[in-house]
Each structure stands twice: as structure tokens, then as C-alpha cells.
Amino acid sequence: MHGKGQSILSTMSVAIAALLLAAAGPIEAGAQQVRILADGTAIRLDPDASSPIVTSMASGTVLRLAEESGEWYAVSLAGDPDNEVIGYVLAAEAEVVDPSAAPSAVPAAPSTPAGGVPPLPVGILSLEERYERERERRSSGVGKVIWGLVLAGGAYAALEFIPPLQIPVAEDYQDAESYQSALDRRGAAESGRSIATALGAALGAWGLADIGFGWRNMRDIELELPRSAGPSLQERYNDAFRMRSSGRRKVFWAVFLPVLAYGTVEFVPYFAEPDAEDFDNAVDYDAAVRRRDRAETAKRWTAGVGAGLGVWGLTQWILGARTMSEIEATARTAALSAPLAPSATGTYVGLFADRRAGRTQFGVQLRW
């Protein structure tokens, strides 16, 4: 959990110790422990001297040792062993103690920051919770973009295809008063369309921002997540498969609905283009003309809905298929890794193969 993880986590407030200490419990009997050697010893978020300081400990404080990481000790600050909060202290600033000889202790309260302002209790979300939150943000962004397009497209289509809102022609009206009323109605409709278009554009921009930031943050968090943490490859593969299948269904309906509407209007006699000679009176002929106009309007609306549904479906289809391909490549690459094994010198050596951002990485992992 290095690199980009630090850039994300560094924005979190360092004043979180009050919450951690409130959740801390007695040290488990028999667990490996370390004792802090000096007052004000910094406990950092990651095993790096530039990592944010989570809290500071007083001399003599005893903490449970989670693992050794080079010149750092990973210590438990709060929680049970299955769901704990880990901080890092320099090995030179602490010592490993005999569990049977060291009394259990609760970490000392952190010192008040400069200025006399006490630290603000801030909750910490796990990487998995942050990942799910960003995924929900991305999904919400997709919904906003869709509704923005529906709002703007619906306002445009209403003025173009609904007869009472279309641009009036003076010859179609018996007097100037009814013609002026139609002009006023058209003007009000155009104003409404401008407002709806602006709202749709704003909603779409908001959605695009959510998609972009959510996707970027998800990729950053994926770099922090250990291979064993977060959603498993199989779960992610299942999600991608469902996305691809949903995209296929949308593409099918996007093609089927316009074809059905076109066939209905063009080949069903009831909706055929009327011929005045086929009707006994003008009333029946006018009814047939209006029926044909309504059918044409419905056909255009169906074509517009099908186009939007098709774009949505193609996007899901392509993204799902690409994600499935990437996960398949990741699974094949992971099979090349060899676990850590002790060497003759006591150093643990292992081979790893990883896949990040579409690239396969190979290397040797050392631990001592």
C-alpha cells in the first residue's frame, strides 16, 4: 500500500487518534508485542518516513505487533485481529517485548496539536468500503448522464413532434386570435425547452464528473488493495459478465423496437398513408390523416429511444467484455507467481507476476 495510496490517504486528517483509542481494547494474551521507547513516538499510516502521522505514543506504551516490515513494525491501534487498524513505527523507536513479562496497556492519548486545538475524531473507511463508495459514485454518474440526455432530448422532441407545440402556420387558423394563441404557446414551449436543455446539460456534466472521478479513484484504490483484499477476481468477473449480458439485451431491444415501429407504420393498412379517393367523406379522411401523423410521431420517438438505448447497451457491452478480458489475463498472470519461501540465509524470496493498468509486471520479492 504505497505510491498512489499515499497521495489518496494524505488528504485525510491526521487527527484520528481519538477514535482509534476509543475503539482499542486490551492486548490479546500471548500475542507478540512492542514497547514504545520515547515520548512522542510517531505512528504513521504507511511504512514510510513521509507518510502521514496517525498519532503519537508515550514512552512505555505496549502495542500488539502485527508483522515486521523491514525497518518498520506494523502495530495494531484498534479493533480485533480480524478487522483491525494498523499503523507503522520505526523499529529503532520500539522494542519487541516478552508477552509474559510485559503488562497489557492501552495506548496513551495523543498530545494536543499546536495551538491547543484537540484532534477531531474522524472515522476511517476501509479500502473495500471506499472502493464500493467510488463504484456507487460512478454508477450514479451514469444515471445522471442518462437522465440529462432524456431531459434535453425529450424537450427537443416535444417541440418537434407534438402538433400543438410545432411552429404555427397562419393559413391553418381561422382568425388572428387563434393564430396568436398558437404563437404564444410555441414561445412558452421554446422557453421551457431552453430551461430543460440547460438542466439536462448541467445534469450530464455532473454525471460525467462523477464517472471520471469515480473511475479514477477506483483505479487508485485498486493499486492499494492487496490481491487478497476487496472483491475477488471471480466476483469482479461475474459483475463484468452481467454488465456485458445487460448490454447485449439493450442492443437487441434498441434494434427490435424501431424495426417493429417502422413495420407497423409502413405495412399495417390501418396506419397506411391515406388517399382521399378511398374515403366517402372529408371527416373520415381527416381522421385517417391524423392517425397516420400520430403513427409517424410514435415511430420517430421509438427510433430516438432505440438510439439512446443502443448507445447505452453498446457501452455496457464493450466495457463488460473488456473488463472480462482484463480479469482473464490477470488470472492467468497470477498463476505464474511463486509464494515466498525461506532461503539459506533466512531471507524470504518469491517470484511475482502482476498486471496493472493493462501491463504485466514480473519481479522478485524479498522479505527479511
Residue pairs with C-beta under 8 A, 6 or more apart in sequence:
1 46
1 127
1 224
1 226
2 46
2 48
3 223
4 220
4 223
4 224
5 46
5 220
5 221
5 223
5 224
6 45
6 46
6 48
6 50
6 51
6 52
7 220
8 217
8 220
8 221
8 224
9 45
9 46
9 52
10 52
12 52
12 122
12 124
13 119
13 120
13 122
14 52
14 53
14 54
14 119
15 113
15 118
15 119
15 120
15 121
15 122
16 54
16 55
16 119
16 121
16 122
16 124
17 54
17 55
17 56
17 109
17 110
17 119
18 109
18 110
18 118
18 119
18 120
18 121
19 78
19 121
19 122
19 123
19 124
20 54
20 55
20 77
20 78
20 85
20 107
20 124
21 55
21 77
21 78
21 106
21 107
21 109
21 110
22 78
22 121
23 78
23 79
23 85
24 77
24 78
24 79
24 106
24 107
25 78
25 80
26 104
26 106
27 33
27 62
27 63
27 64
27 104
27 105
28 64
28 81
29 99
29 104
30 99
31 64
31 65
31 99
32 64
32 65
32 96
32 99
33 62
33 63
33 64
33 65
33 96
33 97
33 99
33 102
34 62
34 63
34 65
34 73
34 75
34 89
34 94
34 95
34 96
34 97
35 60
35 61
35 62
35 94
35 95
35 97
35 102
36 57
36 58
36 59
36 60
36 61
36 62
36 63
36 89
36 93
36 94
37 59
37 93
37 94
37 95
38 59
38 93
39 58
39 59
40 56
40 57
40 58
40 111
41 56
41 57
41 59
41 89
41 93
41 94
42 53
42 56
42 89
42 93
43 53
43 54
43 55
43 56
43 57
43 75
43 77
43 87
43 88
43 89
44 51
44 52
44 53
44 54
44 87
44 88
44 89
45 51
45 52
45 53
45 54
45 87
45 88
46 88
47 69
47 70
47 71
47 72
47 74
47 88
48 88
51 88
54 77
54 87
55 77
55 87
55 107
55 110
56 110
56 111
57 63
57 89
57 107
57 108
57 110
58 108
60 105
61 105
61 107
61 108
62 97
62 102
62 103
62 104
62 105
63 75
63 76
63 77
63 89
63 94
63 107
64 75
64 76
65 73
65 74
65 75
65 76
65 96
66 74
66 75
66 76
66 84
66 86
67 74
68 74
68 91
69 88
70 368
71 90
71 91
71 92
72 88
72 89
72 90
72 91
73 88
73 89
73 90
73 91
73 94
73 96
74 86
74 87
74 88
75 86
75 87
75 88
75 89
75 94
76 84
76 85
76 86
77 84
77 85
77 86
77 87
77 107
78 84
78 85
79 85
85 124
110 119
112 118
112 119
113 119
125 133
127 221
127 224
127 225
127 229
127 230
128 225
128 229
128 230
128 231
130 217
130 221
131 218
131 221
131 222
131 225
131 230
131 231
134 213
134 214
134 217
134 218
134 221
135 214
135 218
137 210
137 213
137 214
137 217
138 210
138 211
138 214
138 215
138 218
139 214
140 207
140 210
141 206
141 207
141 208
141 209
141 210
141 211
141 212
141 214
142 207
142 211
143 207
144 203
144 204
144 206
144 207
144 210
145 203
145 204
145 207
145 208
145 211
146 207
146 308
146 312
147 200
147 203
147 207
148 199
148 200
148 201
148 202
148 203
148 204
148 205
148 206
148 207
149 200
149 204
149 308
150 200
150 308
151 196
151 197
151 199
151 200
151 203
152 196
152 197
152 199
152 200
152 201
152 204
153 200
153 304
153 308
154 196
155 192
155 193
155 196
155 197
155 200
156 193
156 197
157 300
157 301
157 304
158 165
158 189
158 193
159 165
159 166
159 186
159 189
159 190
159 193
160 166
161 297
161 300
161 301
162 297
163 293
164 182
164 185
165 185
165 186
165 189
166 186
167 186
168 179
168 182
168 183
168 186
170 179
173 179
173 182
219 357
222 230
223 356
227 334
231 239
233 327
233 330
233 331
233 334
236 323
236 327
237 324
237 327
237 328
239 323
240 319
240 320
240 321
240 323
240 324
240 327
241 320
241 324
242 320
243 316
243 319
243 320
243 323
244 316
244 317
244 320
244 321
244 324
245 320
246 313
246 316
246 320
247 312
247 313
247 314
247 315
247 316
247 317
247 318
247 319
247 320
248 313
248 317
249 313
250 309
250 310
250 312
250 313
250 316
251 309
251 310
251 313
251 314
251 317
252 313
253 306
253 309
253 313
254 306
254 307
254 308
254 309
254 310
254 313
255 306
255 310
257 302
257 305
257 306
257 309
258 299
258 302
258 303
258 306
260 302
261 298
261 299
261 302
261 303
262 299
262 303
264 271
264 295
264 299
265 271
265 295
265 296
265 298
265 299
270 291
271 291
271 292
271 295
272 292
273 292
274 285
274 288
274 289
274 292
276 285
279 285
279 288
326 355
326 358
329 355
329 360
330 355
333 353
333 354
333 355
333 360
334 353
334 354
334 355
336 351
336 353
336 362
337 350
337 351
337 352
337 353
337 354
338 350
338 351
338 352
339 350
340 348
340 349
340 350
340 365
340 367
341 348
341 349
341 350
342 348
343 349
346 368
347 366
347 367
347 368
348 366
348 367
348 368
349 364
349 365
349 366
350 364
350 365
350 367
351 362
351 363
351 364
351 365
352 361
352 362
352 363
352 364
352 365
353 360
353 361
353 362
354 360
354 361
354 363
355 361
